């Protein structure tokens, strides 16, 4: 970890980059549009204009969102003293790419088309290197524990064809790497952000498992260590009615996210609402970094805000394209500041 004094310049650069973040009014104007083309015209008045010009069709808007994210990651890597901070945000895309390539292998084995178009450039591992390693079975070249996790996931799939179990192994790589990287950096605000990510994922997993009558012991095997909430305090939830979870977790800040859950609520709508409130909760956790002129957590705060901005844009553009009611779209937006 670089001395905090070295982060003065980085934090000042990030403050300047905040001018590149979308104002909420832009999203509201996009929501008020009746067509996807009109919404993209509004977005074209922002820093996204450079990427929108390269699109062949309005339906390719996700390429522009990814390009802007990639630009943010690569620019910030040039001036941040500890590059691992940027890697913390990019790791999730490595897991996505590994899952995509393994699923592609499963599909091609069944005679279906290879799907490399679903890969993203946002990960820390170059996609060409990843393709060669996985398709050539040279896993030993891969970092973060993928060298052991990929063969294990493949073996589980071949034996059980249980996609959830195979994905759980790869998700374990992600959360273990988050814990190890944040512990190595030793930055309090960043470690709080990592713990919030793990707690949030564990609760989301339990919500899904609660629908299939799973017992405590089996449920524990799907959860990740390193959060603020001990796994032995979480597993009893799986057999409790969801509307009781908020009361049972009232001792933890994240428990407030579960308080509004009510009996009879649609599970899908409950999960959508939970994911929105979880994003807002994590935004609030890392937002504390804003007040430190030499606080390394500002790197994570800015990049997390950029990720939330991307998520909001996808929600708005997909919803406008499909004619979703405007108030419903507004209800799905995350807080960005």
C-alpha angles and dihedrals in degrees: 000000000000116000112271090241089070090062095068092089093042092051091049090052090049091051088055091047090056086080085070093060116101118256115233089242089066091058091047091052090050091051090053091058119103097210138040090238091056092048091051090050088059090048088051089069089067135065087281089075093090091059096040090059090064095057120108093200136018088239089068091069092123089069090061092049091050092047091054091049091048090050090052094049096047094045095049092047088064096064108024113105093216110044090190088076090067090043090059089066096040097050094083089063091055088057090048091052093048091050090048093052094046092049088048089055091051091050096047089050086059092050097259129131123282110248108208090142089081093065119107131214092218097090127096093240116074108247095227090053090048093050092050092047095049100038091043091045090235094138093151088080094063125095134219094046095296087126089071100028098056096057089044092052091047091051092050091050094048092049101041110009084223105149092186092058092047092049091048089061092053093044087054089060090054098050094041090052090048091053095046095045094047091046090051091051093047095206112151098209092047092049090051089053091051092049090050090051091052094045091049093050092047092053092047090051091050091050090057094043092050088068093063102049096247121176125238097256096050092044091055091060090063095053128090128232123232104058127119090251113072113232091235089060092050105046096067087064092071092074095040125090108264092236088066096054096086091055093046091051096040089118090068128065092230090057089077088071089066098046095090093055110118137188115269095019115143108264093221093052090045091054093047091051092046092052091051093049091044091056089050091048093052090046088055093049095055093036088080087076090070092082096059117085089196098032113132089203087077088077091058091041093056095044093045088051089051090051091051089049089054091049091051091050092052091049092050098043096044091046095048090047090053097043097246115176110269098233089051090055091051089052090060098053120112125222110261103188 
